[in-house]
Amino acid sequence: MHGQQSDLVFFEQLASHAATAVAAGVDVLICPPATLLARAAEQCADTAIRVGAQDCHTQSSGAHTGDVSAEMVRDAGAEFVILGHSERRSDHGETSALVRRKAQAALAAGLIPIICVGETREQREAGEAFDIVGAQLRASLPENAAGSVIAYEPVWAIGTGLTASAPDVAQMHAFIRTQLPDPAATRVIYGGSVKPANAGELMALDDVDGALVGGASLKVEPFASIITAAIHGCAVR
């Protein structure tokens, strides 16, 4: 929940970094709030920046005041939509079953869903991390989800400054791939206090295909540094 019209200059400032990234085989996607989605898509139309939304409804239309359908998101110019983010799950009580229905709606509208999964600190300390993430994946993934993106975001590492260690991330991402019906066609990205200081190490991991960036994406300089880390990580692998 960041951004007003005056912040759209961000896309102009990031355009050259995105062009460099795409030339190196790295996608750059920004998911602004719904109020800026159409403007952002229009502004990015002639750039290498791709645009997505932060959520969508399960229904294509109807009496759902305040909600935005996948068709509306697509009509506004988005290609992707984030679903099941931990903040949606905690703040709005979203279940994996609901995330699955949203993902089905997104796919039907021609969007690529970015489906988020992750455990709380209490669940990790209790040794339940793999059980929790596996259960979320099974319940959140729709059928025929090839091409979707999975974002592993340990809840305890979001907005806390804490980051999962590289071995922990590698282990969880490898596990997630074993749970996917089509692992080769699914990107698995990491989210959880990603910043310039740790992005390089994370992106170099074999099973990490990118990052879901939070606070560090709000300013051009740190976000550009993370994009550079992604380019180098891609080259290393």
SENU-187826 format. One record per atom (N, C-alpha, C): residue in one letter; x, y, z; atom name. Coordinates in steps of 0.1 Angstrom, whole numbers. Layout:
% residues N
{"A",{X,Y,Z},"CA"} ...
***
This chain:
% residues 237
{"M",{8,-12,0},"N"} {"M",{0,0,0},"CA"} {"M",{9,12,0},"C"} {"H",{16,14,-11},"N"} {"H",{25,25,-13},"CA"} {"H",{23,31,-27},"C"} {"G",{24,44,-28},"N"} {"G",{25,50,-42},"CA"} {"G",{13,59,-45},"C"} {"Q",{16,70,-51},"N"} {"Q",{6,79,-56},"CA"} {"Q",{11,84,-70},"C"} {"Q",{3,91,-77},"N"} {"Q",{6,95,-91},"CA"} {"Q",{20,101,-92},"C"} {"S",{24,109,-82},"N"} {"S",{37,116,-83},"CA"} {"S",{48,106,-82},"C"} {"D",{45,94,-78},"N"} {"D",{56,84,-77},"CA"} {"D",{58,76,-91},"C"} {"L",{50,79,-101},"N"} {"L",{51,72,-113},"CA"} {"L",{65,75,-120},"C"} {"V",{72,85,-116},"N"} {"V",{85,88,-121},"CA"} {"V",{95,76,-119},"C"} {"F",{91,68,-109},"N"} {"F",{99,57,-105},"CA"} {"F",{101,48,-118},"C"} {"F",{91,46,-126},"N"} {"F",{92,37,-137},"CA"} {"F",{102,43,-148},"C"} {"E",{102,56,-149},"N"} {"E",{111,63,-159},"CA"} {"E",{125,60,-154},"C"} {"Q",{127,62,-141},"N"} {"Q",{141,61,-136},"CA"} {"Q",{146,47,-136},"C"} {"L",{137,37,-137},"N"} {"L",{141,23,-137},"CA"} {"L",{142,17,-151},"C"} {"A",{137,24,-161},"N"} {"A",{136,18,-174},"CA"} {"A",{150,13,-180},"C"} {"S",{160,21,-178},"N"} {"S",{173,17,-184},"CA"} {"S",{179,5,-177},"C"} {"H",{176,4,-164},"N"} {"H",{181,-8,-156},"CA"} {"H",{173,-21,-161},"C"} {"A",{160,-19,-164},"N"} {"A",{152,-30,-169},"CA"} {"A",{157,-35,-182},"C"} {"A",{160,-25,-191},"N"} {"A",{165,-28,-204},"CA"} {"A",{177,-37,-204},"C"} {"T",{187,-33,-195},"N"} {"T",{199,-41,-193},"CA"} {"T",{196,-55,-188},"C"} {"A",{187,-56,-179},"N"} {"A",{183,-69,-173},"CA"} {"A",{177,-78,-184},"C"} {"V",{168,-73,-192},"N"} {"V",{161,-81,-202},"CA"} {"V",{171,-86,-212},"C"} {"A",{180,-77,-216},"N"} {"A",{191,-81,-225},"CA"} {"A",{199,-93,-220},"C"} {"A",{200,-94,-206},"N"} {"A",{207,-105,-200},"CA"} {"A",{199,-117,-196},"C"} {"G",{186,-116,-200},"N"} {"G",{177,-128,-198},"CA"} {"G",{170,-127,-184},"C"} {"V",{169,-115,-178},"N"} {"V",{162,-114,-165},"CA"} {"V",{150,-105,-167},"C"} {"D",{139,-110,-162},"N"} {"D",{126,-102,-163},"CA"} {"D",{125,-92,-151},"C"} {"V",{120,-80,-153},"N"} {"V",{117,-71,-143},"CA"} {"V",{102,-68,-143},"C"} {"L",{96,-71,-131},"N"} {"L",{82,-69,-130},"CA"} {"L",{79,-60,-118},"C"} {"I",{70,-51,-119},"N"} {"I",{66,-42,-108},"CA"} {"I",{51,-44,-107},"C"} {"C",{46,-46,-94},"N"} {"C",{32,-47,-91},"CA"} {"C",{28,-35,-83},"C"} {"P",{23,-24,-89},"N"} {"P",{19,-13,-81},"CA"} {"P",{5,-15,-76},"C"} {"P",{0,-6,-67},"N"} {"P",{-13,-7,-62},"CA"} {"P",{-24,-5,-73},"C"} {"A",{-36,-10,-71},"N"} {"A",{-46,-10,-81},"CA"} {"A",{-49,5,-87},"C"} {"T",{-47,15,-78},"N"} {"T",{-50,28,-82},"CA"} {"T",{-40,33,-93},"C"} {"L",{-28,27,-94},"N"} {"L",{-18,32,-103},"CA"} {"L",{-16,22,-115},"C"} {"L",{-23,11,-114},"N"} {"L",{-20,0,-124},"CA"} {"L",{-21,4,-138},"C"} {"A",{-32,10,-142},"N"} {"A",{-34,14,-156},"CA"} {"A",{-24,24,-161},"C"} {"R",{-22,34,-152},"N"} {"R",{-12,45,-155},"CA"} {"R",{2,38,-156},"C"} {"A",{6,29,-147},"N"} {"A",{19,23,-148},"CA"} {"A",{20,15,-160},"C"} {"A",{10,7,-164},"N"} {"A",{11,-1,-176},"CA"} {"A",{12,8,-188},"C"} {"E",{5,19,-189},"N"} {"E",{7,28,-200},"CA"} {"E",{21,34,-201},"C"} {"Q",{26,37,-189},"N"} {"Q",{39,44,-189},"CA"} {"Q",{50,34,-193},"C"} {"C",{48,21,-190},"N"} {"C",{58,11,-192},"CA"} {"C",{56,4,-206},"C"} {"A",{47,8,-214},"N"} {"A",{43,1,-226},"CA"} {"A",{55,0,-236},"C"} {"D",{64,10,-236},"N"} {"D",{75,10,-245},"CA"} {"D",{88,8,-238},"C"} {"T",{87,2,-226},"N"} {"T",{100,-1,-219},"CA"} {"T",{100,-17,-217},"C"} {"A",{111,-21,-210},"N"} {"A",{113,-35,-207},"CA"} {"A",{106,-39,-194},"C"} {"I",{100,-30,-187},"N"} {"I",{93,-32,-174},"CA"} {"I",{80,-39,-177},"C"} {"R",{77,-50,-170},"N"} {"R",{64,-57,-171},"CA"} {"R",{56,-53,-158},"C"} {"V",{43,-53,-159},"N"} {"V",{35,-48,-148},"CA"} {"V",{25,-59,-144},"C"} {"G",{23,-59,-131},"N"} {"G",{14,-69,-125},"CA"} {"G",{5,-62,-114},"C"} {"A",{-4,-70,-109},"N"} {"A",{-13,-65,-98},"CA"} {"A",{-10,-72,-85},"C"} {"Q",{-15,-67,-74},"N"} {"Q",{-12,-72,-61},"CA"} {"Q",{-22,-82,-56},"C"} {"D",{-34,-83,-63},"N"} {"D",{-44,-92,-59},"CA"} {"D",{-55,-92,-70},"C"} {"C",{-64,-102,-69},"N"} {"C",{-76,-101,-78},"CA"} {"C",{-87,-109,-71},"C"} {"H",{-100,-108,-75},"N"} {"H",{-111,-115,-70},"CA"} {"H",{-113,-128,-77},"C"} {"T",{-121,-137,-71},"N"} {"T",{-123,-150,-78},"CA"} {"T",{-134,-149,-89},"C"} {"Q",{-142,-139,-88},"N"} {"Q",{-153,-137,-98},"CA"} {"Q",{-149,-127,-109},"C"} {"S",{-154,-128,-121},"N"} {"S",{-151,-119,-132},"CA"} {"S",{-159,-106,-130},"C"} {"S",{-170,-106,-123},"N"} {"S",{-178,-94,-121},"CA"} {"S",{-189,-97,-111},"C"} {"G",{-196,-86,-107},"N"} {"G",{-207,-89,-97},"CA"} {"G",{-207,-79,-86},"C"} {"A",{-215,-82,-76},"N"} {"A",{-217,-73,-64},"CA"} {"A",{-206,-76,-54},"C"} {"H",{-195,-71,-57},"N"} {"H",{-183,-73,-48},"CA"} {"H",{-176,-59,-46},"C"} {"T",{-183,-50,-40},"N"} {"T",{-178,-36,-39},"CA"} {"T",{-164,-36,-33},"C"} {"G",{-155,-28,-40},"N"} {"G",{-142,-26,-36},"CA"} {"G",{-132,-37,-41},"C"} {"D",{-137,-47,-47},"N"} {"D",{-128,-58,-52},"CA"} {"D",{-125,-55,-67},"C"} {"V",{-115,-62,-72},"N"} {"V",{-110,-60,-86},"CA"} {"V",{-109,-74,-92},"C"} {"S",{-115,-76,-103},"N"} {"S",{-115,-89,-110},"CA"} {"S",{-102,-91,-118},"C"} {"A",{-99,-104,-121},"N"} {"A",{-88,-107,-129},"CA"} {"A",{-89,-100,-143},"C"} {"E",{-101,-100,-148},"N"} {"E",{-104,-94,-161},"CA"} {"E",{-101,-79,-161},"C"} {"M",{-105,-73,-150},"N"} {"M",{-102,-58,-148},"CA"} {"M",{-87,-56,-148},"C"} {"V",{-80,-65,-140},"N"} {"V",{-65,-63,-139},"CA"} {"V",{-59,-65,-153},"C"} {"R",{-64,-74,-161},"N"} {"R",{-58,-76,-174},"CA"} {"R",{-62,-64,-183},"C"} {"D",{-74,-59,-182},"N"} {"D",{-78,-48,-190},"CA"} {"D",{-70,-36,-187},"C"} {"A",{-65,-35,-174},"N"} {"A",{-57,-23,-170},"CA"} {"A",{-43,-24,-176},"C"} {"G",{-39,-35,-181},"N"} {"G",{-26,-37,-188},"CA"} {"G",{-16,-46,-180},"C"} {"A",{-21,-53,-170},"N"} {"A",{-12,-62,-163},"CA"} {"A",{-10,-75,-169},"C"} {"E",{1,-82,-167},"N"} {"E",{3,-95,-172},"CA"} {"E",{4,-105,-160},"C"} {"F",{6,-101,-148},"N"} {"F",{8,-110,-137},"CA"} {"F",{-1,-105,-125},"C"} {"V",{-3,-114,-116},"N"} {"V",{-10,-110,-103},"CA"} {"V",{-4,-118,-92},"C"} {"I",{-1,-111,-81},"N"} {"I",{4,-117,-68},"CA"} {"I",{-9,-123,-61},"C"} {"L",{-8,-135,-57},"N"} {"L",{-19,-141,-49},"CA"} {"L",{-14,-148,-37},"C"} {"G",{-22,-147,-26},"N"} {"G",{-19,-154,-14},"CA"} {"G",{-7,-149,-6},"C"} {"H",{-4,-136,-9},"N"} {"H",{7,-130,-1},"CA"} {"H",{4,-132,14},"C"} {"S",{14,-134,22},"N"} {"S",{12,-136,36},"CA"} {"S",{4,-125,43},"C"} {"E",{6,-113,38},"N"} {"E",{-2,-102,44},"CA"} {"E",{-17,-103,40},"C"} {"R",{-20,-108,28},"N"} {"R",{-34,-111,25},"CA"} {"R",{-39,-123,34},"C"} {"R",{-31,-133,36},"N"} {"R",{-35,-144,44},"CA"} {"R",{-38,-140,58},"C"} {"S",{-29,-131,63},"N"} {"S",{-30,-128,78},"CA"} {"S",{-40,-116,79},"C"} {"D",{-40,-106,71},"N"} {"D",{-48,-94,73},"CA"} {"D",{-63,-97,69},"C"} {"H",{-65,-105,59},"N"} {"H",{-78,-108,53},"CA"} {"H",{-83,-122,55},"C"} {"G",{-75,-130,62},"N"} {"G",{-79,-144,65},"CA"} {"G",{-80,-152,53},"C"} {"E",{-73,-149,42},"N"} {"E",{-73,-157,30},"CA"} {"E",{-68,-171,32},"C"} {"T",{-75,-181,27},"N"} {"T",{-71,-195,28},"CA"} {"T",{-65,-199,15},"C"} {"S",{-58,-211,16},"N"} {"S",{-52,-216,3},"CA"} {"S",{-63,-220,-7},"C"} {"A",{-74,-224,-2},"N"} {"A",{-85,-228,-11},"CA"} {"A",{-90,-215,-19},"C"} {"L",{-90,-204,-12},"N"} {"L",{-94,-191,-18},"CA"} {"L",{-83,-187,-28},"C"} {"V",{-71,-189,-24},"N"} {"V",{-60,-185,-33},"CA"} {"V",{-61,-194,-46},"C"} {"R",{-64,-206,-45},"N"} {"R",{-66,-215,-56},"CA"} {"R",{-76,-210,-66},"C"} {"R",{-88,-206,-60},"N"} {"R",{-98,-200,-69},"CA"} {"R",{-94,-187,-75},"C"} {"K",{-87,-179,-68},"N"} {"K",{-82,-167,-75},"CA"} {"K",{-72,-170,-86},"C"} {"A",{-64,-180,-84},"N"} {"A",{-54,-184,-94},"CA"} {"A",{-61,-189,-106},"C"} {"Q",{-72,-197,-104},"N"} {"Q",{-80,-202,-115},"CA"} {"Q",{-86,-190,-123},"C"} {"A",{-91,-180,-116},"N"} {"A",{-96,-168,-122},"CA"} {"A",{-85,-161,-130},"C"} {"A",{-74,-160,-124},"N"} {"A",{-63,-153,-131},"CA"} {"A",{-59,-160,-144},"C"} {"L",{-57,-173,-143},"N"} {"L",{-54,-180,-155},"CA"} {"L",{-64,-179,-166},"C"} {"A",{-77,-179,-162},"N"} {"A",{-88,-178,-172},"CA"} {"A",{-88,-165,-179},"C"} {"A",{-83,-155,-171},"N"} {"A",{-82,-141,-177},"CA"} {"A",{-69,-138,-185},"C"} {"G",{-60,-148,-185},"N"} {"G",{-48,-147,-193},"CA"} {"G",{-37,-141,-185},"C"} {"L",{-38,-141,-172},"N"} {"L",{-28,-136,-163},"CA"} {"L",{-19,-147,-158},"C"} {"I",{-6,-144,-154},"N"} {"I",{3,-153,-148},"CA"} {"I",{2,-151,-133},"C"} {"P",{-3,-161,-125},"N"} {"P",{-3,-159,-111},"CA"} {"P",{10,-162,-104},"C"} {"I",{13,-153,-94},"N"} {"I",{25,-155,-86},"CA"} {"I",{19,-159,-72},"C"} {"I",{20,-172,-69},"N"} {"I",{14,-178,-58},"CA"} {"I",{23,-179,-46},"C"} {"C",{20,-172,-35},"N"} {"C",{29,-171,-24},"CA"} {"C",{26,-182,-13},"C"} {"V",{37,-188,-8},"N"} {"V",{36,-197,3},"CA"} {"V",{47,-194,13},"C"} {"G",{45,-199,26},"N"} {"G",{56,-197,36},"CA"} {"G",{51,-199,50},"C"} {"E",{60,-203,58},"N"} {"E",{57,-206,72},"CA"} {"E",{60,-195,81},"C"} {"T",{53,-195,93},"N"} {"T",{56,-186,104},"CA"} {"T",{69,-190,111},"C"} {"R",{73,-181,120},"N"} {"R",{85,-184,128},"CA"} {"R",{82,-196,137},"C"} {"E",{70,-196,143},"N"} {"E",{66,-206,153},"CA"} {"E",{66,-220,145},"C"} {"Q",{61,-220,133},"N"} {"Q",{60,-232,126},"CA"} {"Q",{74,-237,122},"C"} {"R",{83,-228,118},"N"} {"R",{97,-233,115},"CA"} {"R",{104,-238,128},"C"} {"E",{102,-231,139},"N"} {"E",{109,-236,151},"CA"} {"E",{104,-249,156},"C"} {"A",{91,-252,152},"N"} {"A",{85,-265,156},"CA"} {"A",{88,-276,146},"C"} {"G",{96,-272,136},"N"} {"G",{100,-282,126},"CA"} {"G",{89,-286,116},"C"} {"E",{80,-276,114},"N"} {"E",{68,-279,106},"CA"} {"E",{69,-271,92},"C"} {"A",{80,-265,89},"N"} {"A",{81,-256,78},"CA"} {"A",{78,-264,65},"C"} {"F",{83,-275,63},"N"} {"F",{81,-283,50},"CA"} {"F",{67,-288,49},"C"} {"D",{61,-292,61},"N"} {"D",{47,-297,61},"CA"} {"D",{38,-285,57},"C"} {"I",{40,-274,63},"N"} {"I",{32,-262,60},"CA"} {"I",{33,-257,46},"C"} {"V",{45,-256,41},"N"} {"V",{46,-251,27},"CA"} {"V",{41,-261,17},"C"} {"G",{43,-274,20},"N"} {"G",{38,-284,11},"CA"} {"G",{23,-284,11},"C"} {"A",{17,-283,22},"N"} {"A",{2,-282,23},"CA"} {"A",{-3,-270,16},"C"} {"Q",{3,-258,18},"N"} {"Q",{-1,-246,11},"CA"} {"Q",{0,-248,-4},"C"} {"L",{11,-254,-9},"N"} {"L",{12,-256,-23},"CA"} {"L",{1,-265,-29},"C"} {"R",{-1,-276,-22},"N"} {"R",{-12,-285,-27},"CA"} {"R",{-25,-279,-28},"C"} {"A",{-28,-271,-18},"N"} {"A",{-42,-264,-17},"CA"} {"A",{-43,-252,-26},"C"} {"S",{-32,-245,-29},"N"} {"S",{-32,-232,-36},"CA"} {"S",{-31,-234,-51},"C"} {"L",{-24,-244,-55},"N"} {"L",{-21,-245,-70},"CA"} {"L",{-33,-251,-77},"C"} {"P",{-37,-244,-87},"N"} {"P",{-48,-249,-96},"CA"} {"P",{-43,-260,-105},"C"} {"E",{-52,-267,-112},"N"} {"E",{-48,-276,-122},"CA"} {"E",{-43,-268,-134},"C"} {"N",{-34,-274,-142},"N"} {"N",{-29,-268,-154},"CA"} {"N",{-23,-255,-151},"C"} {"A",{-14,-255,-140},"N"} {"A",{-8,-242,-136},"CA"} {"A",{6,-240,-142},"C"} {"A",{9,-248,-152},"N"} {"A",{23,-246,-158},"CA"} {"A",{25,-232,-163},"C"} {"G",{36,-226,-160},"N"} {"G",{39,-212,-163},"CA"} {"G",{37,-203,-152},"C"} {"S",{30,-208,-141},"N"} {"S",{28,-200,-129},"CA"} {"S",{42,-197,-122},"C"} {"V",{41,-188,-113},"N"} {"V",{53,-185,-105},"CA"} {"V",{50,-188,-90},"C"} {"I",{59,-195,-83},"N"} {"I",{58,-197,-69},"CA"} {"I",{67,-188,-61},"C"} {"A",{62,-181,-51},"N"} {"A",{71,-173,-43},"CA"} {"A",{71,-178,-29},"C"} {"Y",{83,-183,-25},"N"} {"Y",{85,-187,-11},"CA"} {"Y",{89,-175,-3},"C"} {"E",{80,-172,6},"N"} {"E",{82,-160,15},"CA"} {"E",{80,-164,29},"C"} {"P",{90,-168,36},"N"} {"P",{89,-171,51},"CA"} {"P",{83,-159,58},"C"} {"V",{72,-161,64},"N"} {"V",{64,-150,71},"CA"} {"V",{73,-143,80},"C"} {"W",{81,-150,88},"N"} {"W",{90,-144,98},"CA"} {"W",{101,-135,92},"C"} {"A",{103,-135,79},"N"} {"A",{113,-127,72},"CA"} {"A",{107,-115,64},"C"} {"I",{94,-113,66},"N"} {"I",{88,-102,58},"CA"} {"I",{87,-89,67},"C"} {"G",{94,-79,63},"N"} {"G",{93,-66,70},"CA"} {"G",{100,-67,84},"C"} {"T",{107,-77,86},"N"} {"T",{114,-78,99},"CA"} {"T",{129,-75,99},"C"} {"G",{134,-75,87},"N"} {"G",{149,-74,85},"CA"} {"G",{156,-87,86},"C"} {"L",{148,-98,90},"N"} {"L",{154,-111,91},"CA"} {"L",{153,-118,77},"C"} {"T",{163,-125,73},"N"} {"T",{163,-133,61},"CA"} {"T",{167,-147,63},"C"} {"A",{160,-156,56},"N"} {"A",{164,-170,57},"CA"} {"A",{178,-172,52},"C"} {"S",{186,-181,58},"N"} {"S",{200,-183,54},"CA"} {"S",{199,-189,40},"C"} {"A",{210,-188,32},"N"} {"A",{211,-193,19},"CA"} {"A",{209,-208,19},"C"} {"P",{215,-216,29},"N"} {"P",{212,-231,29},"CA"} {"P",{197,-234,31},"C"} {"D",{191,-226,40},"N"} {"D",{176,-228,43},"CA"} {"D",{168,-225,30},"C"} {"V",{171,-214,23},"N"} {"V",{164,-211,11},"CA"} {"V",{166,-222,0},"C"} {"A",{178,-226,-1},"N"} {"A",{181,-236,-11},"CA"} {"A",{174,-249,-8},"C"} {"Q",{173,-253,4},"N"} {"Q",{167,-265,8},"CA"} {"Q",{151,-264,6},"C"} {"M",{145,-253,9},"N"} {"M",{131,-251,8},"CA"} {"M",{127,-250,-7},"C"} {"H",{135,-243,-15},"N"} {"H",{132,-242,-29},"CA"} {"H",{134,-256,-36},"C"} {"A",{144,-263,-32},"N"} {"A",{145,-277,-38},"CA"} {"A",{133,-285,-34},"C"} {"F",{128,-284,-22},"N"} {"F",{116,-291,-18},"CA"} {"F",{104,-287,-26},"C"} {"I",{103,-274,-27},"N"} {"I",{91,-269,-35},"CA"} {"I",{91,-275,-49},"C"} {"R",{102,-276,-55},"N"} {"R",{103,-282,-69},"CA"} {"R",{98,-296,-69},"C"} {"T",{101,-304,-58},"N"} {"T",{96,-318,-58},"CA"} {"T",{81,-318,-57},"C"} {"Q",{74,-308,-53},"N"} {"Q",{60,-307,-51},"CA"} {"Q",{52,-302,-63},"C"} {"L",{59,-298,-73},"N"} {"L",{53,-291,-84},"CA"} {"L",{50,-302,-95},"C"} {"P",{38,-301,-102},"N"} {"P",{35,-310,-113},"CA"} {"P",{44,-308,-125},"C"} {"D",{49,-296,-127},"N"} {"D",{58,-293,-138},"CA"} {"D",{69,-284,-134},"C"} {"P",{78,-289,-126},"N"} {"P",{89,-280,-121},"CA"} {"P",{97,-273,-131},"C"} {"A",{99,-279,-143},"N"} {"A",{107,-272,-153},"CA"} {"A",{100,-260,-159},"C"} {"A",{87,-259,-158},"N"} {"A",{79,-248,-164},"CA"} {"A",{75,-238,-153},"C"} {"T",{80,-240,-141},"N"} {"T",{75,-231,-130},"CA"} {"T",{87,-224,-124},"C"} {"R",{87,-211,-123},"N"} {"R",{97,-203,-116},"CA"} {"R",{94,-203,-101},"C"} {"V",{104,-205,-93},"N"} {"V",{103,-204,-79},"CA"} {"V",{112,-193,-74},"C"} {"I",{106,-183,-68},"N"} {"I",{113,-171,-64},"CA"} {"I",{113,-169,-49},"C"} {"Y",{122,-162,-44},"N"} {"Y",{123,-160,-29},"CA"} {"Y",{119,-146,-25},"C"} {"G",{111,-145,-15},"N"} {"G",{107,-132,-9},"CA"} {"G",{108,-132,6},"C"} {"G",{114,-121,11},"N"} {"G",{116,-121,26},"CA"} {"G",{128,-112,29},"C"} {"S",{126,-99,30},"N"} {"S",{137,-90,33},"CA"} {"S",{149,-91,23},"C"} {"V",{145,-92,11},"N"} {"V",{155,-92,0},"CA"} {"V",{161,-78,-1},"C"} {"K",{174,-76,-1},"N"} {"K",{180,-63,-2},"CA"} {"K",{193,-64,-9},"C"} {"P",{200,-53,-13},"N"} {"P",{212,-54,-21},"CA"} {"P",{223,-62,-14},"C"} {"A",{223,-62,0},"N"} {"A",{233,-69,7},"CA"} {"A",{232,-84,6},"C"} {"N",{220,-90,4},"N"} {"N",{219,-104,3},"CA"} {"N",{214,-110,-10},"C"} {"A",{210,-101,-19},"N"} {"A",{204,-105,-32},"CA"} {"A",{214,-114,-40},"C"} {"G",{226,-110,-41},"N"} {"G",{236,-117,-49},"CA"} {"G",{237,-132,-44},"C"} {"E",{239,-134,-32},"N"} {"E",{240,-148,-26},"CA"} {"E",{227,-156,-29},"C"} {"L",{216,-150,-27},"N"} {"L",{203,-157,-29},"CA"} {"L",{201,-160,-44},"C"} {"M",{204,-151,-53},"N"} {"M",{201,-153,-67},"CA"} {"M",{210,-163,-73},"C"} {"A",{222,-165,-67},"N"} {"A",{231,-175,-73},"CA"} {"A",{228,-189,-69},"C"} {"L",{218,-191,-61},"N"} {"L",{214,-205,-57},"CA"} {"L",{207,-212,-69},"C"} {"D",{210,-225,-70},"N"} {"D",{205,-232,-82},"CA"} {"D",{190,-231,-84},"C"} {"D",{182,-233,-73},"N"} {"D",{168,-234,-74},"CA"} {"D",{160,-221,-71},"C"} {"V",{168,-210,-71},"N"} {"V",{162,-196,-69},"CA"} {"V",{161,-189,-83},"C"} {"D",{149,-187,-88},"N"} {"D",{148,-181,-101},"CA"} {"D",{145,-166,-101},"C"} {"G",{146,-160,-89},"N"} {"G",{143,-146,-88},"CA"} {"G",{139,-142,-74},"C"} {"A",{135,-130,-73},"N"} {"A",{131,-125,-60},"CA"} {"A",{118,-117,-60},"C"} {"L",{110,-119,-49},"N"} {"L",{98,-110,-47},"CA"} {"L",{103,-100,-37},"C"} {"V",{105,-88,-42},"N"} {"V",{111,-77,-34},"CA"} {"V",{101,-68,-27},"C"} {"G",{102,-66,-15},"N"} {"G",{93,-57,-7},"CA"} {"G",{98,-43,-6},"C"} {"G",{102,-39,6},"N"} {"G",{106,-26,9},"CA"} {"G",{117,-20,1},"C"} {"A",{126,-29,-3},"N"} {"A",{138,-24,-11},"CA"} {"A",{133,-21,-26},"C"} {"S",{121,-24,-29},"N"} {"S",{116,-20,-43},"CA"} {"S",{110,-6,-44},"C"} {"L",{110,1,-32},"N"} {"L",{103,13,-32},"CA"} {"L",{111,25,-37},"C"} {"K",{124,23,-38},"N"} {"K",{134,33,-42},"CA"} {"K",{142,27,-53},"C"} {"V",{146,36,-63},"N"} {"V",{153,31,-75},"CA"} {"V",{166,25,-72},"C"} {"E",{174,31,-63},"N"} {"E",{188,27,-61},"CA"} {"E",{189,13,-56},"C"} {"P",{182,9,-45},"N"} {"P",{183,-4,-40},"CA"} {"P",{177,-15,-49},"C"} {"F",{166,-11,-56},"N"} {"F",{160,-20,-65},"CA"} {"F",{169,-23,-77},"C"} {"A",{175,-12,-82},"N"} {"A",{184,-14,-93},"CA"} {"A",{196,-23,-89},"C"} {"S",{201,-22,-77},"N"} {"S",{211,-30,-72},"CA"} {"S",{207,-45,-72},"C"} {"I",{195,-47,-68},"N"} {"I",{189,-61,-68},"CA"} {"I",{188,-67,-82},"C"} {"I",{184,-58,-91},"N"} {"I",{183,-62,-105},"CA"} {"I",{197,-66,-110},"C"} {"T",{207,-58,-107},"N"} {"T",{221,-62,-111},"CA"} {"T",{225,-75,-105},"C"} {"A",{221,-77,-92},"N"} {"A",{224,-90,-86},"CA"} {"A",{218,-102,-93},"C"} {"A",{206,-100,-98},"N"} {"A",{199,-110,-105},"CA"} {"A",{206,-113,-118},"C"} {"I",{211,-103,-125},"N"} {"I",{218,-105,-137},"CA"} {"I",{231,-113,-135},"C"} {"H",{238,-109,-124},"N"} {"H",{250,-117,-121},"CA"} {"H",{247,-131,-117},"C"} {"G",{236,-133,-109},"N"} {"G",{232,-146,-105},"CA"} {"G",{229,-155,-117},"C"} {"C",{222,-149,-127},"N"} {"C",{219,-156,-139},"CA"} {"C",{232,-161,-146},"C"} {"A",{241,-152,-146},"N"} {"A",{254,-154,-154},"CA"} {"A",{262,-165,-146},"C"} {"V",{261,-165,-133},"N"} {"V",{269,-175,-125},"CA"} {"V",{263,-189,-128},"C"} {"R",{250,-190,-129},"N"} {"R",{244,-203,-131},"CA"} {"R",{244,-207,-145},"C"} 
***
